[in-house]
């Protein structure tokens, strides 16, 4: 399975980011991921930004583009598999 290497990489990246962001982000990594996912879910700005980004940068065919809700669900599954959220 590719989850263990991904989980380790995610933890290392999150640990390296601890303390960045002008002190606004929680020091606890799990809390940062919980808040990130919550904000992505409730703030409509992120869905619009995602759509604009994908339309301008993706090489995928129109019928292959992953909608924001699917991308968010995948992010939630990946962070859950990595043990970063419960």
PDB file with SEQRES, HELIX, SHEET and CRYST1 records, atoms N, CA, C and O in Angstrom:
SEQRES   1 A   86  UNK UNK UNK UNK UNK UNK UNK UNK UNK UNK UNK UNK UNK          
SEQRES   2 A   86  UNK UNK UNK UNK UNK UNK UNK UNK UNK UNK UNK UNK UNK          
SEQRES   3 A   86  UNK UNK UNK UNK UNK UNK UNK UNK UNK UNK UNK UNK UNK          
SEQRES   4 A   86  UNK UNK UNK UNK UNK UNK UNK UNK UNK UNK UNK UNK UNK          
SEQRES   5 A   86  UNK UNK UNK UNK UNK UNK UNK UNK UNK UNK UNK UNK UNK          
SEQRES   6 A   86  UNK UNK UNK UNK UNK UNK UNK UNK UNK UNK UNK UNK UNK          
SEQRES   7 A   86  UNK UNK UNK UNK UNK UNK UNK UNK                              
HELIX    1 AA1 UNK A    3  UNK A   17  1                                  15    
HELIX    2 AA2 UNK A   29  UNK A   42  1                                  14    
HELIX    3 AA3 UNK A   44  UNK A   57  1                                  14    
HELIX    4 AA4 UNK A   62  UNK A   64  5                                   3    
HELIX    5 AA5 UNK A   68  UNK A   81  1                                  14    
CRYST1    1.000    1.000    1.000  90.00  90.00  90.00 P 1           1          
ATOM      1  N   UNK A   1       0.844  -1.191   0.000  1.00  0.00           N  
ATOM      2  CA  UNK A   1       0.000   0.000   0.000  1.00  0.00           C  
ATOM      3  C   UNK A   1       0.882   1.244   0.000  1.00  0.00           C  
ATOM      4  O   UNK A   1       1.982   1.230   0.551  1.00  0.00           O  
ATOM      5  N   UNK A   2       0.404   2.302  -0.610  1.00  0.00           N  
ATOM      6  CA  UNK A   2       1.177   3.540  -0.656  1.00  0.00           C  
ATOM      7  C   UNK A   2       0.839   4.472   0.495  1.00  0.00           C  
ATOM      8  O   UNK A   2       1.452   5.532   0.619  1.00  0.00           O  
ATOM      9  N   UNK A   3      -0.112   4.112   1.335  1.00  0.00           N  
ATOM     10  CA  UNK A   3      -0.509   4.992   2.433  1.00  0.00           C  
ATOM     11  C   UNK A   3       0.607   5.228   3.449  1.00  0.00           C  
ATOM     12  O   UNK A   3       0.810   6.378   3.839  1.00  0.00           O  
ATOM     13  N   UNK A   4       1.351   4.199   3.906  1.00  0.00           N  
ATOM     14  CA  UNK A   4       2.380   4.484   4.913  1.00  0.00           C  
ATOM     15  C   UNK A   4       3.428   5.501   4.457  1.00  0.00           C  
ATOM     16  O   UNK A   4       3.725   6.421   5.219  1.00  0.00           O  
ATOM     17  N   UNK A   5       4.013   5.384   3.239  1.00  0.00           N  
ATOM     18  CA  UNK A   5       4.966   6.419   2.820  1.00  0.00           C  
ATOM     19  C   UNK A   5       4.304   7.792   2.707  1.00  0.00           C  
ATOM     20  O   UNK A   5       4.906   8.802   3.070  1.00  0.00           O  
ATOM     21  N   UNK A   6       3.070   7.831   2.206  1.00  0.00           N  
ATOM     22  CA  UNK A   6       2.374   9.103   2.112  1.00  0.00           C  
ATOM     23  C   UNK A   6       2.129   9.680   3.499  1.00  0.00           C  
ATOM     24  O   UNK A   6       2.343  10.871   3.725  1.00  0.00           O  
ATOM     25  N   UNK A   7       1.685   8.848   4.418  1.00  0.00           N  
ATOM     26  CA  UNK A   7       1.405   9.305   5.778  1.00  0.00           C  
ATOM     27  C   UNK A   7       2.656   9.903   6.410  1.00  0.00           C  
ATOM     28  O   UNK A   7       2.591  10.950   7.054  1.00  0.00           O  
ATOM     29  N   UNK A   8       3.788   9.243   6.228  1.00  0.00           N  
ATOM     30  CA  UNK A   8       5.041   9.754   6.781  1.00  0.00           C  
ATOM     31  C   UNK A   8       5.414  11.089   6.136  1.00  0.00           C  
ATOM     32  O   UNK A   8       5.825  12.020   6.828  1.00  0.00           O  
ATOM     33  N   UNK A   9       5.273  11.181   4.826  1.00  0.00           N  
ATOM     34  CA  UNK A   9       5.580  12.424   4.120  1.00  0.00           C  
ATOM     35  C   UNK A   9       4.669  13.553   4.592  1.00  0.00           C  
ATOM     36  O   UNK A   9       5.131  14.676   4.793  1.00  0.00           O  
ATOM     37  N   UNK A  10       3.390  13.271   4.769  1.00  0.00           N  
ATOM     38  CA  UNK A  10       2.445  14.277   5.238  1.00  0.00           C  
ATOM     39  C   UNK A  10       2.816  14.760   6.629  1.00  0.00           C  
ATOM     40  O   UNK A  10       2.801  15.961   6.896  1.00  0.00           O  
ATOM     41  N   UNK A  11       3.149  13.828   7.519  1.00  0.00           N  
ATOM     42  CA  UNK A  11       3.541  14.210   8.880  1.00  0.00           C  
ATOM     43  C   UNK A  11       4.806  15.069   8.875  1.00  0.00           C  
ATOM     44  O   UNK A  11       4.888  16.077   9.577  1.00  0.00           O  
ATOM     45  N   UNK A  12       5.793  14.653   8.072  1.00  0.00           N  
ATOM     46  CA  UNK A  12       7.045  15.413   8.005  1.00  0.00           C  
ATOM     47  C   UNK A  12       6.815  16.825   7.470  1.00  0.00           C  
ATOM     48  O   UNK A  12       7.370  17.789   7.997  1.00  0.00           O  
ATOM     49  N   UNK A  13       6.000  16.945   6.428  1.00  0.00           N  
ATOM     50  CA  UNK A  13       5.709  18.265   5.866  1.00  0.00           C  
ATOM     51  C   UNK A  13       4.957  19.127   6.879  1.00  0.00           C  
ATOM     52  O   UNK A  13       5.254  20.312   7.032  1.00  0.00           O  
ATOM     53  N   UNK A  14       3.989  18.533   7.566  1.00  0.00           N  
ATOM     54  CA  UNK A  14       3.229  19.279   8.568  1.00  0.00           C  
ATOM     55  C   UNK A  14       4.116  19.699   9.724  1.00  0.00           C  
ATOM     56  O   UNK A  14       4.014  20.826  10.208  1.00  0.00           O  
ATOM     57  N   UNK A  15       4.985  18.807  10.172  1.00  0.00           N  
ATOM     58  CA  UNK A  15       5.900  19.150  11.263  1.00  0.00           C  
ATOM     59  C   UNK A  15       6.840  20.274  10.852  1.00  0.00           C  
ATOM     60  O   UNK A  15       7.143  21.157  11.654  1.00  0.00           O  
ATOM     61  N   UNK A  16       7.304  20.243   9.599  1.00  0.00           N  
ATOM     62  CA  UNK A  16       8.206  21.291   9.109  1.00  0.00           C  
ATOM     63  C   UNK A  16       7.493  22.642   9.045  1.00  0.00           C  
ATOM     64  O   UNK A  16       8.139  23.685   9.150  1.00  0.00           O  
ATOM     65  N   UNK A  17       6.173  22.635   8.875  1.00  0.00           N  
ATOM     66  CA  UNK A  17       5.401  23.874   8.805  1.00  0.00           C  
ATOM     67  C   UNK A  17       5.019  24.420  10.180  1.00  0.00           C  
ATOM     68  O   UNK A  17       4.548  25.553  10.281  1.00  0.00           O  
ATOM     69  N   UNK A  18       5.213  23.643  11.225  1.00  0.00           N  
ATOM     70  CA  UNK A  18       4.847  24.097  12.569  1.00  0.00           C  
ATOM     71  C   UNK A  18       5.582  25.395  12.886  1.00  0.00           C  
ATOM     72  O   UNK A  18       6.797  25.498  12.722  1.00  0.00           O  
ATOM     73  N   UNK A  19       4.819  26.377  13.341  1.00  0.00           N  
ATOM     74  CA  UNK A  19       5.399  27.663  13.701  1.00  0.00           C  
ATOM     75  C   UNK A  19       5.406  28.678  12.572  1.00  0.00           C  
ATOM     76  O   UNK A  19       5.711  29.850  12.789  1.00  0.00           O  
ATOM     77  N   UNK A  20       5.071  28.235  11.368  1.00  0.00           N  
ATOM     78  CA  UNK A  20       5.016  29.173  10.247  1.00  0.00           C  
ATOM     79  C   UNK A  20       3.634  29.821  10.204  1.00  0.00           C  
ATOM     80  O   UNK A  20       2.721  29.388  10.907  1.00  0.00           O  
ATOM     81  N   UNK A  21       3.485  30.825   9.407  1.00  0.00           N  
ATOM     82  CA  UNK A  21       2.178  31.467   9.250  1.00  0.00           C  
ATOM     83  C   UNK A  21       1.942  32.586  10.238  1.00  0.00           C  
ATOM     84  O   UNK A  21       0.795  32.936  10.514  1.00  0.00           O  
ATOM     85  N   UNK A  22       2.996  33.148  10.770  1.00  0.00           N  
ATOM     86  CA  UNK A  22       2.839  34.297  11.651  1.00  0.00           C  
ATOM     87  C   UNK A  22       2.187  33.987  12.984  1.00  0.00           C  
ATOM     88  O   UNK A  22       1.639  34.879  13.633  1.00  0.00           O  
ATOM     89  N   UNK A  23       2.241  32.721  13.397  1.00  0.00           N  
ATOM     90  CA  UNK A  23       1.690  32.351  14.690  1.00  0.00           C  
ATOM     91  C   UNK A  23       0.173  32.224  14.700  1.00  0.00           C  
ATOM     92  O   UNK A  23      -0.416  32.033  15.764  1.00  0.00           O  
ATOM     93  N   UNK A  24      -0.471  32.326  13.547  1.00  0.00           N  
ATOM     94  CA  UNK A  24      -1.934  32.229  13.498  1.00  0.00           C  
ATOM     95  C   UNK A  24      -2.404  30.789  13.496  1.00  0.00           C  
ATOM     96  O   UNK A  24      -3.502  30.494  13.969  1.00  0.00           O  
ATOM     97  N   UNK A  25      -1.589  29.887  12.970  1.00  0.00           N  
ATOM     98  CA  UNK A  25      -1.984  28.477  12.876  1.00  0.00           C  
ATOM     99  C   UNK A  25      -1.692  27.765  14.192  1.00  0.00           C  
ATOM    100  O   UNK A  25      -0.690  28.049  14.849  1.00  0.00           O  
ATOM    101  N   UNK A  26      -2.571  26.838  14.575  1.00  0.00           N  
ATOM    102  CA  UNK A  26      -2.324  26.075  15.805  1.00  0.00           C  
ATOM    103  C   UNK A  26      -1.030  25.272  15.700  1.00  0.00           C  
ATOM    104  O   UNK A  26      -0.687  24.780  14.625  1.00  0.00           O  
ATOM    105  N   UNK A  27      -0.324  25.143  16.798  1.00  0.00           N  
ATOM    106  CA  UNK A  27       0.908  24.355  16.821  1.00  0.00           C  
ATOM    107  C   UNK A  27       0.612  22.869  16.656  1.00  0.00           C  
ATOM    108  O   UNK A  27       1.429  22.124  16.115  1.00  0.00           O  
ATOM    109  N   UNK A  28      -0.553  22.442  17.123  1.00  0.00           N  
ATOM    110  CA  UNK A  28      -0.933  21.037  17.025  1.00  0.00           C  
ATOM    111  C   UNK A  28      -1.281  20.695  15.574  1.00  0.00           C  
ATOM    112  O   UNK A  28      -2.196  21.279  14.993  1.00  0.00           O  
ATOM    113  N   UNK A  29      -0.548  19.753  15.001  1.00  0.00           N  
ATOM    114  CA  UNK A  29      -0.719  19.393  13.592  1.00  0.00           C  
ATOM    115  C   UNK A  29      -2.118  18.885  13.295  1.00  0.00           C  
ATOM    116  O   UNK A  29      -2.715  19.274  12.291  1.00  0.00           O  
ATOM    117  N   UNK A  30      -2.645  18.036  14.140  1.00  0.00           N  
ATOM    118  CA  UNK A  30      -3.992  17.492  13.908  1.00  0.00           C  
ATOM    119  C   UNK A  30      -5.037  18.604  13.912  1.00  0.00           C  
ATOM    120  O   UNK A  30      -5.978  18.578  13.119  1.00  0.00           O  
ATOM    121  N   UNK A  31      -4.872  19.572  14.798  1.00  0.00           N  
ATOM    122  CA  UNK A  31      -5.803  20.698  14.851  1.00  0.00           C  
ATOM    123  C   UNK A  31      -5.695  21.553  13.589  1.00  0.00           C  
ATOM    124  O   UNK A  31      -6.707  22.032  13.079  1.00  0.00           O  
ATOM    125  N   UNK A  32      -4.485  21.745  13.088  1.00  0.00           N  
ATOM    126  CA  UNK A  32      -4.314  22.499  11.831  1.00  0.00           C  
ATOM    127  C   UNK A  32      -5.046  21.816  10.692  1.00  0.00           C  
ATOM    128  O   UNK A  32      -5.729  22.484   9.915  1.00  0.00           O  
ATOM    129  N   UNK A  33      -4.921  20.496  10.570  1.00  0.00           N  
ATOM    130  CA  UNK A  33      -5.599  19.771   9.506  1.00  0.00           C  
ATOM    131  C   UNK A  33      -7.116  19.790   9.697  1.00  0.00           C  
ATOM    132  O   UNK A  33      -7.861  19.911   8.725  1.00  0.00           O  
ATOM    133  N   UNK A  34      -7.565  19.673  10.918  1.00  0.00           N  
ATOM    134  CA  UNK A  34      -9.008  19.724  11.188  1.00  0.00           C  
ATOM    135  C   UNK A  34      -9.569  21.070  10.747  1.00  0.00           C  
ATOM    136  O   UNK A  34     -10.601  21.134  10.078  1.00  0.00           O  
ATOM    137  N   UNK A  35      -8.881  22.146  11.128  1.00  0.00           N  
ATOM    138  CA  UNK A  35      -9.337  23.486  10.751  1.00  0.00           C  
ATOM    139  C   UNK A  35      -9.254  23.708   9.242  1.00  0.00           C  
ATOM    140  O   UNK A  35     -10.135  24.332   8.652  1.00  0.00           O  
ATOM    141  N   UNK A  36      -8.196  23.196   8.624  1.00  0.00           N  
ATOM    142  CA  UNK A  36      -8.042  23.350   7.183  1.00  0.00           C  
ATOM    143  C   UNK A  36      -9.222  22.709   6.460  1.00  0.00           C  
ATOM    144  O   UNK A  36      -9.845  23.339   5.604  1.00  0.00           O  
ATOM    145  N   UNK A  37      -9.530  21.464   6.802  1.00  0.00           N  
ATOM    146  CA  UNK A  37     -10.625  20.762   6.143  1.00  0.00           C  
ATOM    147  C   UNK A  37     -11.964  21.456   6.412  1.00  0.00           C  
ATOM    148  O   UNK A  37     -12.808  21.561   5.521  1.00  0.00           O  
ATOM    149  N   UNK A  38     -12.147  21.923   7.633  1.00  0.00           N  
ATOM    150  CA  UNK A  38     -13.381  22.628   7.971  1.00  0.00           C  
ATOM    151  C   UNK A  38     -13.521  23.899   7.134  1.00  0.00           C  
ATOM    152  O   UNK A  38     -14.594  24.182   6.600  1.00  0.00           O  
ATOM    153  N   UNK A  39     -12.445  24.652   7.024  1.00  0.00           N  
ATOM    154  CA  UNK A  39     -12.502  25.901   6.254  1.00  0.00           C  
ATOM    155  C   UNK A  39     -12.763  25.629   4.774  1.00  0.00           C  
ATOM    156  O   UNK A  39     -13.557  26.323   4.139  1.00  0.00           O  
ATOM    157  N   UNK A  40     -12.090  24.615   4.230  1.00  0.00           N  
ATOM    158  CA  UNK A  40     -12.314  24.274   2.831  1.00  0.00           C  
ATOM    159  C   UNK A  40     -13.767  23.877   2.592  1.00  0.00           C  
ATOM    160  O   UNK A  40     -14.328  24.142   1.529  1.00  0.00           O  
ATOM    161  N   UNK A  41     -14.361  23.248   3.581  1.00  0.00           N  
ATOM    162  CA  UNK A  41     -15.740  22.773   3.449  1.00  0.00           C  
ATOM    163  C   UNK A  41     -16.759  23.899   3.536  1.00  0.00           C  
ATOM    164  O   UNK A  41     -17.765  23.866   2.826  1.00  0.00           O  
ATOM    165  N   UNK A  42     -16.530  24.894   4.383  1.00  0.00           N  
ATOM    166  CA  UNK A  42     -17.563  25.907   4.626  1.00  0.00           C  
ATOM    167  C   UNK A  42     -17.345  27.218   3.882  1.00  0.00           C  
ATOM    168  O   UNK A  42     -18.289  27.997   3.742  1.00  0.00           O  
ATOM    169  N   UNK A  43     -16.148  27.486   3.407  1.00  0.00           N  
ATOM    170  CA  UNK A  43     -15.857  28.766   2.757  1.00  0.00           C  
ATOM    171  C   UNK A  43     -15.997  28.623   1.243  1.00  0.00           C  
ATOM    172  O   UNK A  43     -15.161  27.977   0.612  1.00  0.00           O  
ATOM    173  N   UNK A  44     -17.033  29.210   0.649  1.00  0.00           N  
ATOM    174  CA  UNK A  44     -17.266  29.045  -0.791  1.00  0.00           C  
ATOM    175  C   UNK A  44     -16.151  29.620  -1.661  1.00  0.00           C  
ATOM    176  O   UNK A  44     -16.032  29.247  -2.829  1.00  0.00           O  
ATOM    177  N   UNK A  45     -15.350  30.503  -1.126  1.00  0.00           N  
ATOM    178  CA  UNK A  45     -14.235  31.073  -1.888  1.00  0.00           C  
ATOM    179  C   UNK A  45     -13.295  29.973  -2.376  1.00  0.00           C  
ATOM    180  O   UNK A  45     -12.805  30.028  -3.503  1.00  0.00           O  
ATOM    181  N   UNK A  46     -13.045  28.977  -1.531  1.00  0.00           N  
ATOM    182  CA  UNK A  46     -12.110  27.913  -1.899  1.00  0.00           C  
ATOM    183  C   UNK A  46     -12.601  27.096  -3.077  1.00  0.00           C  
ATOM    184  O   UNK A  46     -11.809  26.725  -3.943  1.00  0.00           O  
ATOM    185  N   UNK A  47     -13.889  26.810  -3.126  1.00  0.00           N  
ATOM    186  CA  UNK A  47     -14.441  26.044  -4.248  1.00  0.00           C  
ATOM    187  C   UNK A  47     -14.267  26.816  -5.549  1.00  0.00           C  
ATOM    188  O   UNK A  47     -13.890  26.238  -6.568  1.00  0.00           O  
ATOM    189  N   UNK A  48     -14.538  28.106  -5.521  1.00  0.00           N  
ATOM    190  CA  UNK A  48     -14.357  28.933  -6.710  1.00  0.00           C  
ATOM    191  C   UNK A  48     -12.910  29.021  -7.140  1.00  0.00           C  
ATOM    192  O   UNK A  48     -12.603  28.939  -8.329  1.00  0.00           O  
ATOM    193  N   UNK A  49     -12.019  29.187  -6.178  1.00  0.00           N  
ATOM    194  CA  UNK A  49     -10.587  29.255  -6.493  1.00  0.00           C  
ATOM    195  C   UNK A  49     -10.098  27.932  -7.077  1.00  0.00           C  
ATOM    196  O   UNK A  49      -9.306  27.917  -8.019  1.00  0.00           O  
ATOM    197  N   UNK A  50     -10.571  26.835  -6.517  1.00  0.00           N  
ATOM    198  CA  UNK A  50     -10.217  25.516  -7.034  1.00  0.00           C  
ATOM    199  C   UNK A  50     -10.653  25.392  -8.490  1.00  0.00           C  
ATOM    200  O   UNK A  50      -9.871  24.977  -9.345  1.00  0.00           O  
ATOM    201  N   UNK A  51     -11.904  25.754  -8.766  1.00  0.00           N  
ATOM    202  CA  UNK A  51     -12.426  25.650 -10.130  1.00  0.00           C  
ATOM    203  C   UNK A  51     -11.603  26.500 -11.103  1.00  0.00           C  
ATOM    204  O   UNK A  51     -11.258  26.036 -12.189  1.00  0.00           O  
ATOM    205  N   UNK A  52     -11.291  27.734 -10.721  1.00  0.00           N  
ATOM    206  CA  UNK A  52     -10.487  28.601 -11.591  1.00  0.00           C  
ATOM    207  C   UNK A  52      -9.094  28.011 -11.816  1.00  0.00           C  
ATOM    208  O   UNK A  52      -8.587  28.010 -12.937  1.00  0.00           O  
ATOM    209  N   UNK A  53      -8.492  27.519 -10.761  1.00  0.00           N  
ATOM    210  CA  UNK A  53      -7.156  26.943 -10.867  1.00  0.00           C  
ATOM    211  C   UNK A  53      -7.164  25.741 -11.810  1.00  0.00           C  
ATOM    212  O   UNK A  53      -6.333  25.655 -12.714  1.00  0.00           O  
ATOM    213  N   UNK A  54      -8.091  24.824 -11.603  1.00  0.00           N  
ATOM    214  CA  UNK A  54      -8.156  23.607 -12.415  1.00  0.00           C  
ATOM    215  C   UNK A  54      -8.425  23.944 -13.879  1.00  0.00           C  
ATOM    216  O   UNK A  54      -7.815  23.356 -14.771  1.00  0.00           O  
ATOM    217  N   UNK A  55      -9.318  24.872 -14.128  1.00  0.00           N  
ATOM    218  CA  UNK A  55      -9.623  25.247 -15.501  1.00  0.00           C  
ATOM    219  C   UNK A  55      -8.420  25.862 -16.207  1.00  0.00           C  
ATOM    220  O   UNK A  55      -8.238  25.669 -17.409  1.00  0.00           O  
ATOM    221  N   UNK A  56      -7.600  26.600 -15.466  1.00  0.00           N  
ATOM    222  CA  UNK A  56      -6.465  27.294 -16.072  1.00  0.00           C  
ATOM    223  C   UNK A  56      -5.186  26.475 -16.132  1.00  0.00           C  
ATOM    224  O   UNK A  56      -4.314  26.760 -16.952  1.00  0.00           O  
ATOM    225  N   UNK A  57      -5.056  25.472 -15.286  1.00  0.00           N  
ATOM    226  CA  UNK A  57      -3.778  24.765 -15.167  1.00  0.00           C  
ATOM    227  C   UNK A  57      -3.848  23.291 -15.578  1.00  0.00           C  
ATOM    228  O   UNK A  57      -2.850  22.728 -16.027  1.00  0.00           O  
ATOM    229  N   UNK A  58      -4.996  22.675 -15.430  1.00  0.00           N  
ATOM    230  CA  UNK A  58      -5.106  21.243 -15.678  1.00  0.00           C  
ATOM    231  C   UNK A  58      -5.011  20.906 -17.163  1.00  0.00           C  
ATOM    232  O   UNK A  58      -5.510  21.636 -18.019  1.00  0.00           O  
ATOM    233  N   UNK A  59      -4.365  19.792 -17.439  1.00  0.00           N  
ATOM    234  CA  UNK A  59      -4.310  19.259 -18.798  1.00  0.00           C  
ATOM    235  C   UNK A  59      -5.403  18.218 -19.021  1.00  0.00           C  
ATOM    236  O   UNK A  59      -5.498  17.639 -20.103  1.00  0.00           O  
ATOM    237  N   UNK A  60      -6.222  17.980 -18.011  1.00  0.00           N  
ATOM    238  CA  UNK A  60      -7.282  16.976 -18.109  1.00  0.00           C  
ATOM    239  C   UNK A  60      -8.371  17.446 -19.073  1.00  0.00           C  
ATOM    240  O   UNK A  60      -8.627  18.640 -19.224  1.00  0.00           O  
ATOM    241  N   UNK A  61      -8.995  16.472 -19.714  1.00  0.00           N  
ATOM    242  CA  UNK A  61     -10.155  16.778 -20.543  1.00  0.00           C  
ATOM    243  C   UNK A  61     -11.286  17.239 -19.627  1.00  0.00           C  
ATOM    244  O   UNK A  61     -11.307  16.903 -18.442  1.00  0.00           O  
ATOM    245  N   UNK A  62     -12.213  17.998 -20.172  1.00  0.00           N  
ATOM    246  CA  UNK A  62     -13.309  18.542 -19.370  1.00  0.00           C  
ATOM    247  C   UNK A  62     -14.025  17.455 -18.577  1.00  0.00           C  
ATOM    248  O   UNK A  62     -14.372  17.660 -17.414  1.00  0.00           O  
ATOM    249  N   UNK A  63     -14.246  16.302 -19.200  1.00  0.00           N  
ATOM    250  CA  UNK A  63     -14.964  15.226 -18.504  1.00  0.00           C  
ATOM    251  C   UNK A  63     -14.087  14.474 -17.502  1.00  0.00           C  
ATOM    252  O   UNK A  63     -14.576  13.577 -16.815  1.00  0.00           O  
ATOM    253  N   UNK A  64     -12.810  14.820 -17.406  1.00  0.00           N  
ATOM    254  CA  UNK A  64     -11.896  14.183 -16.450  1.00  0.00           C  
ATOM    255  C   UNK A  64     -11.586  15.072 -15.251  1.00  0.00           C  
ATOM    256  O   UNK A  64     -10.938  14.627 -14.303  1.00  0.00           O  
ATOM    257  N   UNK A  65     -12.037  16.311 -15.281  1.00  0.00           N  
ATOM    258  CA  UNK A  65     -11.748  17.240 -14.187  1.00  0.00           C  
ATOM    259  C   UNK A  65     -12.517  16.815 -12.942  1.00  0.00           C  
ATOM    260  O   UNK A  65     -13.715  16.537 -12.997  1.00  0.00           O  
ATOM    261  N   UNK A  66     -11.819  16.771 -11.842  1.00  0.00           N  
ATOM    262  CA  UNK A  66     -12.401  16.351 -10.568  1.00  0.00           C  
ATOM    263  C   UNK A  66     -13.081  17.559  -9.923  1.00  0.00           C  
ATOM    264  O   UNK A  66     -12.436  18.583  -9.703  1.00  0.00           O  
ATOM    265  N   UNK A  67     -14.374  17.450  -9.618  1.00  0.00           N  
ATOM    266  CA  UNK A  67     -15.070  18.566  -8.964  1.00  0.00           C  
ATOM    267  C   UNK A  67     -14.489  18.826  -7.572  1.00  0.00           C  
ATOM    268  O   UNK A  67     -13.898  17.941  -6.954  1.00  0.00           O  
ATOM    269  N   UNK A  68     -14.667  20.044  -7.102  1.00  0.00           N  
ATOM    270  CA  UNK A  68     -14.146  20.440  -5.799  1.00  0.00           C  
ATOM    271  C   UNK A  68     -14.608  19.502  -4.691  1.00  0.00           C  
ATOM    272  O   UNK A  68     -13.813  19.129  -3.828  1.00  0.00           O  
ATOM    273  N   UNK A  69     -15.875  19.120  -4.703  1.00  0.00           N  
ATOM    274  CA  UNK A  69     -16.381  18.250  -3.629  1.00  0.00           C  
ATOM    275  C   UNK A  69     -15.649  16.910  -3.613  1.00  0.00           C  
ATOM    276  O   UNK A  69     -15.387  16.358  -2.543  1.00  0.00           O  
ATOM    277  N   UNK A  70     -15.318  16.386  -4.790  1.00  0.00           N  
ATOM    278  CA  UNK A  70     -14.566  15.125  -4.858  1.00  0.00           C  
ATOM    279  C   UNK A  70     -13.126  15.323  -4.395  1.00  0.00           C  
ATOM    280  O   UNK A  70     -12.570  14.470  -3.703  1.00  0.00           O  
ATOM    281  N   UNK A  71     -12.527  16.437  -4.774  1.00  0.00           N  
ATOM    282  CA  UNK A  71     -11.150  16.729  -4.350  1.00  0.00           C  
ATOM    283  C   UNK A  71     -11.093  16.900  -2.831  1.00  0.00           C  
ATOM    284  O   UNK A  71     -10.164  16.419  -2.184  1.00  0.00           O  
ATOM    285  N   UNK A  72     -12.082  17.582  -2.269  1.00  0.00           N  
ATOM    286  CA  UNK A  72     -12.131  17.765  -0.822  1.00  0.00           C  
ATOM    287  C   UNK A  72     -12.318  16.425  -0.111  1.00  0.00           C  
ATOM    288  O   UNK A  72     -11.687  16.171   0.915  1.00  0.00           O  
ATOM    289  N   UNK A  73     -13.174  15.579  -0.652  1.00  0.00           N  
ATOM    290  CA  UNK A  73     -13.373  14.248  -0.058  1.00  0.00           C  
ATOM    291  C   UNK A  73     -12.085  13.440  -0.116  1.00  0.00           C  
ATOM    292  O   UNK A  73     -11.763  12.720   0.830  1.00  0.00           O  
ATOM    293  N   UNK A  74     -11.343  13.551  -1.216  1.00  0.00           N  
ATOM    294  CA  UNK A  74     -10.067  12.842  -1.333  1.00  0.00           C  
ATOM    295  C   UNK A  74      -9.064  13.379  -0.316  1.00  0.00           C  
ATOM    296  O   UNK A  74      -8.337  12.600   0.301  1.00  0.00           O  
ATOM    297  N   UNK A  75      -9.016  14.694  -0.133  1.00  0.00           N  
ATOM    298  CA  UNK A  75      -8.110  15.284   0.864  1.00  0.00           C  
ATOM    299  C   UNK A  75      -8.465  14.787   2.258  1.00  0.00           C  
ATOM    300  O   UNK A  75      -7.586  14.489   3.066  1.00  0.00           O  
ATOM    301  N   UNK A  76      -9.756  14.702   2.527  1.00  0.00           N  
ATOM    302  CA  UNK A  76     -10.191  14.198   3.840  1.00  0.00           C  
ATOM    303  C   UNK A  76      -9.770  12.738   4.024  1.00  0.00           C  
ATOM    304  O   UNK A  76      -9.285  12.367   5.093  1.00  0.00           O  
ATOM    305  N   UNK A  77      -9.951  11.907   2.995  1.00  0.00           N  
ATOM    306  CA  UNK A  77      -9.548  10.490   3.085  1.00  0.00           C  
ATOM    307  C   UNK A  77      -8.044  10.360   3.285  1.00  0.00           C  
ATOM    308  O   UNK A  77      -7.596   9.543   4.090  1.00  0.00           O  
ATOM    309  N   UNK A  78      -7.259  11.156   2.563  1.00  0.00           N  
ATOM    310  CA  UNK A  78      -5.807  11.079   2.676  1.00  0.00           C  
ATOM    311  C   UNK A  78      -5.327  11.508   4.059  1.00  0.00           C  
ATOM    312  O   UNK A  78      -4.455  10.860   4.638  1.00  0.00           O  
ATOM    313  N   UNK A  79      -5.887  12.591   4.591  1.00  0.00           N  
ATOM    314  CA  UNK A  79      -5.467  13.040   5.922  1.00  0.00           C  
ATOM    315  C   UNK A  79      -5.937  12.061   6.989  1.00  0.00           C  
ATOM    316  O   UNK A  79      -5.258  11.871   7.998  1.00  0.00           O  
ATOM    317  N   UNK A  80      -7.095  11.438   6.773  1.00  0.00           N  
ATOM    318  CA  UNK A  80      -7.574  10.418   7.716  1.00  0.00           C  
ATOM    319  C   UNK A  80      -6.659   9.198   7.686  1.00  0.00           C  
ATOM    320  O   UNK A  80      -6.286   8.674   8.735  1.00  0.00           O  
ATOM    321  N   UNK A  81      -6.295   8.744   6.480  1.00  0.00           N  
ATOM    322  CA  UNK A  81      -5.405   7.590   6.343  1.00  0.00           C  
ATOM    323  C   UNK A  81      -4.040   7.863   6.966  1.00  0.00           C  
ATOM    324  O   UNK A  81      -3.379   6.952   7.464  1.00  0.00           O  
ATOM    325  N   UNK A  82      -3.629   9.124   6.933  1.00  0.00           N  
ATOM    326  CA  UNK A  82      -2.332   9.491   7.514  1.00  0.00           C  
ATOM    327  C   UNK A  82      -2.426   9.719   9.014  1.00  0.00           C  
ATOM    328  O   UNK A  82      -1.417   9.976   9.670  1.00  0.00           O  
ATOM    329  N   UNK A  83      -3.626   9.625   9.556  1.00  0.00           N  
ATOM    330  CA  UNK A  83      -3.787   9.826  10.993  1.00  0.00           C  
ATOM    331  C   UNK A  83      -3.727  11.290  11.408  1.00  0.00           C  
ATOM    332  O   UNK A  83      -3.479  11.601  12.573  1.00  0.00           O  
ATOM    333  N   UNK A  84      -3.956  12.191  10.445  1.00  0.00           N  
ATOM    334  CA  UNK A  84      -3.861  13.608  10.739  1.00  0.00           C  
ATOM    335  C   UNK A  84      -5.190  14.192  11.211  1.00  0.00           C  
ATOM    336  O   UNK A  84      -5.221  15.282  11.782  1.00  0.00           O  
ATOM    337  N   UNK A  85      -6.271  13.484  10.981  1.00  0.00           N  
ATOM    338  CA  UNK A  85      -7.592  13.870  11.487  1.00  0.00           C  
ATOM    339  C   UNK A  85      -8.291  12.599  11.940  1.00  0.00           C  
ATOM    340  O   UNK A  85      -7.886  11.488  11.597  1.00  0.00           O  
ATOM    341  N   UNK A  86      -9.342  12.786  12.713  1.00  0.00           N  
ATOM    342  CA  UNK A  86     -10.090  11.609  13.166  1.00  0.00           C  
ATOM    343  C   UNK A  86     -11.499  11.674  12.657  1.00  0.00           C  
ATOM    344  O   UNK A  86     -12.295  10.775  12.928  1.00  0.00           O  
TER     345      UNK A  86                                                      
END                                                                             
